[in-house]
């Protein structure tokens, strides 16, 4: 029987205009007399608002597929055999660590290390640790959290959902020697109220979950019970909603794009003024980029484009477009030279005195470009800002940023300009190479039936079958001359070896 398709609920994020004293105003809303005296923002069209809504929905999954909104255990979910209160004290209050043996997962088993419950826990730990390692290496984000406390609630369509309330960033490992699961609080990463759930409840139901800390970073609740009681009071008026403490788990949750959603809300007016974003929203068109009528060598003098790694003609066109201030998109599968092109674009724009922001979702993409620029002697011009840029915690990350700034300040003046004769030498070499390419590409023979390039190619293709025989000039002859010569060659093949 065909399964009935269920429509996933989608949140309308709603751009409410906050009023004075509105406690449910969205984050970033203006407050105080300064906001009242400020000039009113420029109006944002309805079409741009709709497109911004679409961007936010695509960035933040607000459907029941989101594990942070509708948590459903899987094979990779690790149920912790400990009370939520105890885990709160260990991971949050003391920022410590704890271990669980096979006996903890299978307390009534005769041989705990062979019990299916313990084996499943060890397998889940291995999967989670690998997921966390890949996320840190490729994207630089923390995805492993211990979930303490749950909200059982009913959405607008009547679906019963179960969402974690407190998420504690943790590090997880499986000790194969001791047959133990080791869990500890992630270094310098504080616990937080489930951001996806908090955002969803706020914009759709007007429910604001309590915070864990104040603006100074001081805890607002003495215990997990106190926080959960505060949550229970907030949701008390919602029919069918309840708060539960037991059932702590470690699982994968991702919130990296939530900051981008907040940024769209804060910067909506400014975004609506950007010509590219307006065009994407269907308001206006971007100027078309016309294909150049002359080769790039005829438009740029030698040395006019400052490239620092090898580039072919197509890649140089991209650098030239960027140098002229054009906006464009480069597409291509892996191995087609996108990183080299980005490196050359960054070098050219830096040579123009411009600042370049290079953003990449994956760590390896950032590091390839950074390494290329460093090899070209531009390391002091680069500032690598990433949560996983070689630092183990936030303090180390700050120290690393400060060190890069100091290294740049201590680098001294830039190197002297190259010898003026070098560009002239480049021009001579380029002219010779272009002359050669043009020469072998000219049409030869009566009616232009062949080129020197094709003759050389055919000679190389048959080099193993022919002897050194002088070839008469092709210019001024017709293609039928070649066919007659081929026919004569076939007649010679009839004679046997003597």
Secondary structure as the mmCIF struct_conf table of DSSP 4:
data_model
#
loop_
_struct_conf.conf_type_id
_struct_conf.id
_struct_conf.beg_label_comp_id
_struct_conf.beg_label_asym_id
_struct_conf.beg_label_seq_id
_struct_conf.end_label_comp_id
_struct_conf.end_label_asym_id
_struct_conf.end_label_seq_id
HELX_LH_PP_P HELX_LH_PP_P1 UNK A 2 UNK A 5
HELX_LH_PP_P HELX_LH_PP_P2 UNK A 7 UNK A 9
HELX_LH_PP_P HELX_LH_PP_P3 UNK A 18 UNK A 19
TURN_TY1_P TURN_TY1_P1 UNK A 20 UNK A 21
TURN_TY1_P TURN_TY1_P2 UNK A 23 UNK A 24
HELX_LH_PP_P HELX_LH_PP_P4 UNK A 25 UNK A 26
TURN_TY1_P TURN_TY1_P3 UNK A 27 UNK A 28
HELX_RH_AL_P HELX_RH_AL_P1 UNK A 32 UNK A 37
BEND BEND1 UNK A 38 UNK A 38
HELX_LH_PP_P HELX_LH_PP_P5 UNK A 39 UNK A 43
HELX_RH_AL_P HELX_RH_AL_P2 UNK A 46 UNK A 59
BEND BEND2 UNK A 60 UNK A 60
BEND BEND3 UNK A 63 UNK A 63
TURN_TY1_P TURN_TY1_P4 UNK A 64 UNK A 65
TURN_TY1_P TURN_TY1_P5 UNK A 67 UNK A 69
BEND BEND4 UNK A 70 UNK A 70
TURN_TY1_P TURN_TY1_P6 UNK A 75 UNK A 76
STRN STRN1 UNK A 78 UNK A 79
BEND BEND5 UNK A 81 UNK A 82
HELX_RH_AL_P HELX_RH_AL_P3 UNK A 84 UNK A 87
HELX_RH_PI_P HELX_RH_PI_P1 UNK A 88 UNK A 93
BEND BEND6 UNK A 94 UNK A 94
STRN STRN2 UNK A 97 UNK A 101
HELX_RH_AL_P HELX_RH_AL_P4 UNK A 102 UNK A 105
TURN_TY1_P TURN_TY1_P7 UNK A 107 UNK A 108
BEND BEND7 UNK A 110 UNK A 111
HELX_RH_3T_P HELX_RH_3T_P1 UNK A 112 UNK A 114
BEND BEND8 UNK A 115 UNK A 115
HELX_RH_AL_P HELX_RH_AL_P5 UNK A 116 UNK A 138
TURN_TY1_P TURN_TY1_P8 UNK A 139 UNK A 139
STRN STRN3 UNK A 144 UNK A 154
TURN_TY1_P TURN_TY1_P9 UNK A 156 UNK A 157
BEND BEND9 UNK A 158 UNK A 158
STRN STRN4 UNK A 160 UNK A 175
TURN_TY1_P TURN_TY1_P10 UNK A 176 UNK A 179
STRN STRN5 UNK A 180 UNK A 185
HELX_LH_PP_P HELX_LH_PP_P6 UNK A 186 UNK A 186
TURN_TY1_P TURN_TY1_P11 UNK A 187 UNK A 188
STRN STRN6 UNK A 192 UNK A 193
HELX_RH_AL_P HELX_RH_AL_P6 UNK A 195 UNK A 205
HELX_LH_PP_P HELX_LH_PP_P7 UNK A 209 UNK A 211
BEND BEND10 UNK A 212 UNK A 212
STRN STRN7 UNK A 213 UNK A 213
TURN_TY1_P TURN_TY1_P12 UNK A 215 UNK A 216
BEND BEND11 UNK A 217 UNK A 217
STRN STRN8 UNK A 219 UNK A 219
BEND BEND12 UNK A 220 UNK A 220
BEND BEND13 UNK A 222 UNK A 223
HELX_RH_AL_P HELX_RH_AL_P7 UNK A 224 UNK A 234
TURN_TY1_P TURN_TY1_P13 UNK A 235 UNK A 237
BEND BEND14 UNK A 238 UNK A 238
TURN_TY1_P TURN_TY1_P14 UNK A 239 UNK A 240
STRN STRN9 UNK A 242 UNK A 244
STRN STRN10 UNK A 249 UNK A 252
TURN_TY1_P TURN_TY1_P15 UNK A 256 UNK A 257
HELX_RH_AL_P HELX_RH_AL_P8 UNK A 258 UNK A 266
TURN_TY1_P TURN_TY1_P16 UNK A 267 UNK A 267
HELX_RH_AL_P HELX_RH_AL_P9 UNK A 268 UNK A 272
TURN_TY1_P TURN_TY1_P17 UNK A 273 UNK A 273
HELX_RH_AL_P HELX_RH_AL_P10 UNK A 275 UNK A 280
TURN_TY1_P TURN_TY1_P18 UNK A 281 UNK A 282
BEND BEND15 UNK A 283 UNK A 284
HELX_LH_PP_P HELX_LH_PP_P8 UNK A 286 UNK A 288
HELX_LH_PP_P HELX_LH_PP_P9 UNK A 290 UNK A 292
BEND BEND16 UNK A 293 UNK A 294
HELX_RH_AL_P HELX_RH_AL_P11 UNK A 296 UNK A 299
BEND BEND17 UNK A 300 UNK A 300
TURN_TY1_P TURN_TY1_P19 UNK A 302 UNK A 303
BEND BEND18 UNK A 304 UNK A 305
BEND BEND19 UNK A 309 UNK A 309
HELX_RH_AL_P HELX_RH_AL_P12 UNK A 313 UNK A 323
TURN_TY1_P TURN_TY1_P20 UNK A 324 UNK A 325
TURN_TY1_P TURN_TY1_P21 UNK A 334 UNK A 335
BEND BEND20 UNK A 336 UNK A 337
HELX_RH_AL_P HELX_RH_AL_P13 UNK A 338 UNK A 351
TURN_TY1_P TURN_TY1_P22 UNK A 352 UNK A 353
BEND BEND21 UNK A 361 UNK A 362
HELX_RH_AL_P HELX_RH_AL_P14 UNK A 363 UNK A 375
TURN_TY1_P TURN_TY1_P23 UNK A 376 UNK A 377
HELX_RH_3T_P HELX_RH_3T_P2 UNK A 379 UNK A 381
TURN_TY1_P TURN_TY1_P24 UNK A 387 UNK A 388
BEND BEND22 UNK A 389 UNK A 390
BEND BEND23 UNK A 392 UNK A 393
HELX_RH_AL_P HELX_RH_AL_P15 UNK A 394 UNK A 409
TURN_TY1_P TURN_TY1_P25 UNK A 410 UNK A 411
BEND BEND24 UNK A 413 UNK A 413
HELX_LH_PP_P HELX_LH_PP_P10 UNK A 414 UNK A 419
HELX_RH_AL_P HELX_RH_AL_P16 UNK A 420 UNK A 440
TURN_TY1_P TURN_TY1_P26 UNK A 441 UNK A 441
BEND BEND25 UNK A 442 UNK A 442
STRN STRN11 UNK A 443 UNK A 444
TURN_TY1_P TURN_TY1_P27 UNK A 445 UNK A 448
STRN STRN12 UNK A 450 UNK A 451
HELX_RH_AL_P HELX_RH_AL_P17 UNK A 452 UNK A 461
TURN_TY1_P TURN_TY1_P28 UNK A 462 UNK A 465
HELX_LH_PP_P HELX_LH_PP_P11 UNK A 470 UNK A 473
TURN_TY1_P TURN_TY1_P29 UNK A 475 UNK A 476
HELX_RH_AL_P HELX_RH_AL_P18 UNK A 479 UNK A 493
TURN_TY1_P TURN_TY1_P30 UNK A 494 UNK A 494
BEND BEND26 UNK A 495 UNK A 495
HELX_LH_PP_P HELX_LH_PP_P12 UNK A 496 UNK A 497
#
